[in-house]
């Protein structure tokens, strides 16, 4: 009986140790990767479009569709318990689609344009546990933005004003979010990010672009 009890105790201790090792290995995971679906909105309105055109001698009215859907993929490395470094690729979609008509210069006609935004990012992510598997997130970093504008109008004034050349710019980004650990390997994340001073492709105008995303993370 004593021998059986000793064997059971050893087996139980072995199971506990194995469980602890698994838990510790999961908790010490330093690499992770994930992907999010995103909804983006550029801080650019109808009045700003009209004002930008007026600065180039064009009298016009127009509307701006400043929202789009997109996504991002990313990978991270935990530097210490609360801080990680993340790199990623994002596609914010065609965030700006502009249409309208102008009365000056003559002859009067219509115009249209769109700007697609994508790029790569790198930043520090601060994770703050708040209990029951939930954590708050804060990020600060930079993004290498590529804007691809396409504008169409009959007047040569538009050609002088509008920039149809793809641009590459380094901009700042910041964000806040929340994360929930489903288990020791998988987590769900929701995040708000802002990209600063993003070119619109119309004159030298830059705007902030907000991105709201949700996705999954797997830890290695």
Phi, psi and omega in degrees: 000317179295320181297318179294319179297318180296319179296316179298319180296319179294319178298317180297316179298321179296318179297316180298316180297317179298317179299316180298320180296318178297314180298314181296323179294320180292317182294331183269009178303126183257332181259144174208162178214159182193179178210146181229148166266142189227149170242124186242150178218125177272140179277066182219122188244175181304317183296326179290323176299312180299319180294318179297319178293321179297327179295340177257014178081024181245123176266116188209164168236148182195167178235150182238125168264108188252025179234156179198165174248151181196213180183180178207154171236149185206163175221147183223161177225123181284117180282311175220185185305319187256348185238141176221159173250134182236142171235151182196169173241135180228151174228107182278352180086191178275087189287329181241122172231114186246136175221152178175190179222156180228149179254339176221131009285164179268154357287151180296149181199195181242166176217161176206157180194162178206153178225121177261138185233130176206172180167192179240153182223157173214140182190169175264136180241125180257119181251125184240106179298136179239000175114149176057038177086354181267146175221149172263148182237147170220140181226152176211130182186204181223162180222139174266100188268135171244118177253135183237088183270145174225119181236143181227124177198152184282325186287142177292338177298326177293322179298322180288328185274318188269145181255107180267011183263133177299135181243152177237122186221145174264121183232163177272155175218150177213157182197163176226153179190188179219150181224142177234125179277106179293315171209195186285352180246328186245142178222152173254143182224137172238138188211146170245130178230148174236131174257130186260147172055049178274127179296142178267343186088001178245112187050221180256017183295133173236151183221165171273141177238125179261141179231128177246123187221160177215141183190197185234153178232140172240134181259145181248000000 
